[in-house]
Amino acid sequence: MFYNGQKIETKRLIGVCKKENNSDPKITFKNHMNEEVCYISIIEKRKCIELIIHTAEKFRNKGYMSEALNEFFITAFKNSPKLLINNYISKSNDSSMHLHKKFGFKESNNNFWSLNKMQFKKNNESEKRILKEEYFFLSEVQENINFEKNFLQSFNL
């Protein structure tokens, strides 16, 4: 499904898939400053895959994992339309449950959540939400740039 060296790009991140020897593939996403922001590890099972996702603490709650997962799901379902994704989520991990619901995952039993292509497609609202998050993020960045520019100009720098 994902090959060694395959790239996945979002507006703010570039992910590269690494698969060494018999290990499970891992896609590490970095920002424009080459900082590791988040990763998605893929555990391939017989009839499905499981994901292990992680976001570095300083990048949490900023929409990075949403961006990464969105592009991951688009690529995965394009390559394997009958793919089923199962994830185990601890009941105490509210942010992960929220993220999975956002993409259309359904809770089955024993804290397992599942997603197939149809559920992902039905949940296109997630894509609209991500675009809004990106817009507001970019607006914030532009405001900060303008502030810094005006601040430096006030000192004739």
N, C-alpha and C positions, 0 to 999 in steps of 0.2 A: 504494500500500500504506500509506504513512504520509503524512499531509498536514501542511502548514505550520501550526504552532501546536498540533498534537495533543499531548496530555499522556499520559505513562505514569508511574504511581505505584507505588512499592514501599513497604515499611515505613519505610525510612530515606531514600528519595530521591524527587525529582520530576524527571522528564525531559520536555523540551519539544523537539519536532521543528522544525527550521528548514530551509527549502528556499528559497533565493533564486535568482531567474532560472533558469538552466539547470544550477545546481549540484546535486550529489547531496545527498539529505537527511542531516542530522546531528542526532542526538538527544543533547542535553547533559543530564547528570544532576547535580543539585545537592542538597546536604544542607540540613538545617533552618537552618543558618547562612549559606545562600546561597553556599557554596563549591562551585566546580566540582570534582566528585569523579571523574567519568569521562564518556566519550562513546562513541557508536556511530555511525560513518559508514556509510551504505548506498550501495553502488555497484550500480546496477541494470544488469544485463546482459540479453541476449535471453531466456535460459532459466533464469536464476538470479540471485541477488544475491550480492555479496561484502561482507564487513564489515571495517571497520577499527576496532579497539577500542583504547582507551587509558584507563588509570587514572592519576590524578595520583599522584606518588611517595609522598606522605604518607598516601595512602589504600589503598595496595597491601596485599595479603594480609589483608584484613579482610572479604572477602565482598561488597564493593560491586558489583564487576563481575558476580559470579554473580547477585546480585539483579536488576541491570539487564538482563542477558541473558535471565534467566528470563522476566521480564515482556515483554521484546521478542519472544522466541520465541512466547509464548502469543498475543500480539496479532498477530504476523505470520502464524502458521499459521491463526488464526481468520479473518483477512481473505483469505488466499491458501492454501487447503489443499494445493495441489499445488506449493507453493514449494520450491525447492531452494536451499540456502545453501552456497556454496563459499568457503573461506578458504585463503589461503597462509600457512603458518607456517614460519618458519625453524627448522631442526633445533636451533639453539642456544637457542631460546626455550621452555625447559622449562615455565614457568608458563603460557604460552598453550596449549601442548599439553595440559597437565593440565586446564585450564579447558574446552577443547574436548571432551576425552574425557568429562569430567564430565556434559556435556549430550548425549552420544550421537553426537558427530561421529565419522566413520570416516575414517581416512587412506586416500586412494586412491593417487595416485602423484605424484612430484615435489613433495612437501611440501604437496599440496593436501588439504584436509579437507572432507568433505561432510556435510550434515545435511538430512533431510527430516522431514515431520511424523510419520511412523511411527517413525523412529529416536528422535525427541524424546519421543513418547508412551511408547515402550518403556522409556525411561530415566527413568521417574518417580521413581526413587530420588534423582535430583538435586534434585527439589523437597523431598523429605523431608530431605535433607542441608542445604539452604538454610534450612529451618525450624529445624533444630537449631542452625545457626550463628547465626541471628537470636535464638533463645532464649538461647544462651550470651552473645551480645553484650549483650542487654538485661539479663541477670542481672548482668553485669559493670558496666554503667552504674548499675544500682540499688545495687550494693555501693559504688561510688564516691560516689554521692549520699549514702548512709547514712554513709560514712566522713567526708565533708566536713561533713555536718550535725552529727555527734558531735564532730568536731574544733572546729567553730565554737562549739558549745554549751559545750565545755570552757573556752573563753575568754569565755563569756557574751556572745557576739556575735549 
